Amino acid sequence: MSMVLYGIANCDTVKRARAWLVAAGAQVEFHDFKKAGLNAAQLDAWLASVGWERLLNRQGTTWRKLTDAQRAAVVDAASAKAVMLANPSVVKRPVVRWADGHVSVGFDAADWAARLKL
């Protein structure tokens, strides 16, 4: 299984993460889920691995643009999944599926260095 970084190309955190991986010499595939979409089965795997609370970005512009009713309706994994599929930009970025199958959310250089044994 190869390493895949999921995110949005113009996201500053994703840009930093990609640059860090290149500098570390990591071989990584990039999946822009704003352009290539967000697969429901993949999202289910992420939700099972990290939980909907960790995956849902409540700090971003996309979340703030949702109506009060849409935000209030997010109370569990199923409702969070529906919002994430309809608005992929509300997924916290980057999401990384490591070569060992583990999933992480967000950019943490120290954690990533340990994972890559740098």
C-alpha atoms as a printed R data frame, in Angstrom:
    type eleno elety resid chain resno       x      y      z
1   ATOM     1    CA   MET     A     1   0.000  0.000  0.000
2   ATOM     2    CA   SER     A     2   1.405  3.370 -0.960
3   ATOM     3    CA   MET     A     3   1.224  6.601  0.997
4   ATOM     4    CA   VAL     A     4  -1.500  9.050 -0.052
5   ATOM     5    CA   LEU     A     5  -1.932 12.633  1.085
6   ATOM     6    CA   TYR     A     6  -5.504 13.885  0.725
7   ATOM     7    CA   GLY     A     7  -6.324 17.557  0.739
8   ATOM     8    CA   ILE     A     8  -6.851 20.642 -1.366
9   ATOM     9    CA   ALA     A     9  -3.993 22.002 -3.461
10  ATOM    10    CA   ASN     A    10  -4.440 25.638 -2.432
11  ATOM    11    CA   CYS     A    11  -4.669 24.918  1.328
12  ATOM    12    CA   ASP     A    12  -1.658 26.432  3.126
13  ATOM    13    CA   THR     A    13  -1.328 23.491  5.531
14  ATOM    14    CA   VAL     A    14  -1.442 21.014  2.654
15  ATOM    15    CA   LYS     A    15   1.209 23.041  0.804
16  ATOM    16    CA   ARG     A    16   3.489 22.953  3.879
17  ATOM    17    CA   ALA     A    17   2.874 19.230  4.360
18  ATOM    18    CA   ARG     A    18   3.627 18.420  0.724
19  ATOM    19    CA   ALA     A    19   6.811 20.500  0.785
20  ATOM    20    CA   TRP     A    20   7.894 18.791  4.013
21  ATOM    21    CA   LEU     A    21   7.329 15.341  2.485
22  ATOM    22    CA   VAL     A    22   9.309 16.258 -0.647
23  ATOM    23    CA   ALA     A    23  12.173 17.570  1.511
24  ATOM    24    CA   ALA     A    24  12.067 14.325  3.517
25  ATOM    25    CA   GLY     A    25  12.326 12.306  0.308
26  ATOM    26    CA   ALA     A    26   8.990 10.561  0.846
27  ATOM    27    CA   GLN     A    27   7.181  9.017 -2.080
28  ATOM    28    CA   VAL     A    28   3.599 10.178 -1.766
29  ATOM    29    CA   GLU     A    29   0.584 10.348 -4.046
30  ATOM    30    CA   PHE     A    30  -1.544 13.503 -3.763
31  ATOM    31    CA   HIS     A    31  -5.337 13.344 -4.015
32  ATOM    32    CA   ASP     A    32  -7.044 16.732 -4.331
33  ATOM    33    CA   PHE     A    33 -10.512 15.925 -3.046
34  ATOM    34    CA   LYS     A    34 -11.886 19.273 -4.180
35  ATOM    35    CA   LYS     A    35 -11.053 18.374 -7.789
36  ATOM    36    CA   ALA     A    36 -11.115 14.558 -7.716
37  ATOM    37    CA   GLY     A    37 -13.924 14.214 -5.204
38  ATOM    38    CA   LEU     A    38 -14.346 12.559 -1.872
39  ATOM    39    CA   ASN     A    39 -15.222  8.877 -1.991
40  ATOM    40    CA   ALA     A    40 -17.919  7.767  0.497
41  ATOM    41    CA   ALA     A    41 -16.161  4.461  1.206
42  ATOM    42    CA   GLN     A    42 -12.861  6.251  1.853
43  ATOM    43    CA   LEU     A    43 -14.622  8.715  4.129
44  ATOM    44    CA   ASP     A    44 -16.166  5.784  6.043
45  ATOM    45    CA   ALA     A    45 -12.677  4.355  6.588
46  ATOM    46    CA   TRP     A    46 -11.397  7.701  7.875
47  ATOM    47    CA   LEU     A    47 -14.382  8.105 10.177
48  ATOM    48    CA   ALA     A    48 -13.830  4.614 11.580
49  ATOM    49    CA   SER     A    49 -10.122  5.297 12.059
50  ATOM    50    CA   VAL     A    50 -10.004  8.826 13.489
51  ATOM    51    CA   GLY     A    51 -13.609  9.708 14.352
52  ATOM    52    CA   TRP     A    52 -15.873 12.389 12.979
53  ATOM    53    CA   GLU     A    53 -14.952 14.977 15.610
54  ATOM    54    CA   ARG     A    54 -11.283 14.859 14.565
55  ATOM    55    CA   LEU     A    55 -12.075 14.868 10.847
56  ATOM    56    CA   LEU     A    56 -14.573 17.735 10.808
57  ATOM    57    CA   ASN     A    57 -12.935 21.157 10.496
58  ATOM    58    CA   ARG     A    58 -15.115 23.535 12.494
59  ATOM    59    CA   GLN     A    59 -12.555 26.355 12.219
60  ATOM    60    CA   GLY     A    60 -12.565 26.819  8.453
61  ATOM    61    CA   THR     A    61 -14.385 29.116  6.081
62  ATOM    62    CA   THR     A    62 -16.544 26.335  4.652
63  ATOM    63    CA   TRP     A    63 -17.925 25.449  8.091
64  ATOM    64    CA   ARG     A    64 -18.661 29.107  8.834
65  ATOM    65    CA   LYS     A    65 -20.497 29.457  5.519
66  ATOM    66    CA   LEU     A    66 -22.930 26.672  6.422
67  ATOM    67    CA   THR     A    67 -26.262 27.787  7.817
68  ATOM    68    CA   ASP     A    68 -26.862 27.620 11.551
69  ATOM    69    CA   ALA     A    69 -29.297 24.764 10.922
70  ATOM    70    CA   GLN     A    70 -26.708 22.807  8.887
71  ATOM    71    CA   ARG     A    71 -24.075 23.218 11.611
72  ATOM    72    CA   ALA     A    72 -26.530 22.316 14.381
73  ATOM    73    CA   ALA     A    73 -27.562 19.161 12.503
74  ATOM    74    CA   VAL     A    74 -24.040 17.706 12.766
75  ATOM    75    CA   VAL     A    75 -24.373 15.561 15.874
76  ATOM    76    CA   ASP     A    76 -22.877 12.184 14.932
77  ATOM    77    CA   ALA     A    77 -20.796 10.352 12.329
78  ATOM    78    CA   ALA     A    78 -23.684  9.960  9.870
79  ATOM    79    CA   SER     A    79 -24.624 13.635  9.897
80  ATOM    80    CA   ALA     A    80 -20.956 14.690  9.728
81  ATOM    81    CA   LYS     A    81 -20.415 12.352  6.774
82  ATOM    82    CA   ALA     A    82 -23.338 13.895  4.893
83  ATOM    83    CA   VAL     A    83 -21.914 17.402  5.404
84  ATOM    84    CA   MET     A    84 -18.394 16.296  4.395
85  ATOM    85    CA   LEU     A    85 -19.617 14.621  1.213
86  ATOM    86    CA   ALA     A    86 -21.643 17.697  0.264
87  ATOM    87    CA   ASN     A    87 -18.817 20.091  1.249
88  ATOM    88    CA   PRO     A    88 -15.410 18.355  0.948
89  ATOM    89    CA   SER     A    89 -13.613 21.519  2.074
90  ATOM    90    CA   VAL     A    90 -15.007 20.978  5.577
91  ATOM    91    CA   VAL     A    91 -12.688 17.970  6.024
92  ATOM    92    CA   LYS     A    92  -9.687 18.871  8.170
93  ATOM    93    CA   ARG     A    93  -6.516 18.717  6.114
94  ATOM    94    CA   PRO     A    94  -4.307 17.019  5.295
95  ATOM    95    CA   VAL     A    95  -5.507 13.468  5.729
96  ATOM    96    CA   VAL     A    96  -2.711 10.947  5.203
97  ATOM    97    CA   ARG     A    97  -3.067  7.238  4.621
98  ATOM    98    CA   TRP     A    98   0.361  5.934  5.513
99  ATOM    99    CA   ALA     A    99   1.934  2.959  3.778
100 ATOM   100    CA   ASP     A   100   1.035  0.770  6.780
101 ATOM   101    CA   GLY     A   101  -2.662  1.721  6.398
102 ATOM   102    CA   HIS     A   102  -2.753  4.049  9.412
103 ATOM   103    CA   VAL     A   103  -4.653  7.325  8.922
104 ATOM   104    CA   SER     A   104  -3.675 10.676 10.409
105 ATOM   105    CA   VAL     A   105  -5.279 14.102 10.225
106 ATOM   106    CA   GLY     A   106  -3.401 17.399 10.235
107 ATOM   107    CA   PHE     A   107   0.264 18.172  9.765
108 ATOM   108    CA   ASP     A   108   2.615 17.300 12.627
109 ATOM   109    CA   ALA     A   109   6.248 17.287 11.492
110 ATOM   110    CA   ALA     A   110   7.515 15.434 14.583
111 ATOM   111    CA   ASP     A   111   4.918 12.695 14.246
112 ATOM   112    CA   TRP     A   112   5.538 12.406 10.523
113 ATOM   113    CA   ALA     A   113   9.312 12.193 11.003
114 ATOM   114    CA   ALA     A   114   8.794  9.361 13.496
115 ATOM   115    CA   ARG     A   115   6.474  7.549 11.064
116 ATOM   116    CA   LEU     A   116   9.015  7.880  8.265
117 ATOM   117    CA   LYS     A   117  11.859  6.962 10.660
118 ATOM   118    CA   LEU     A   118  13.822 10.141  9.858
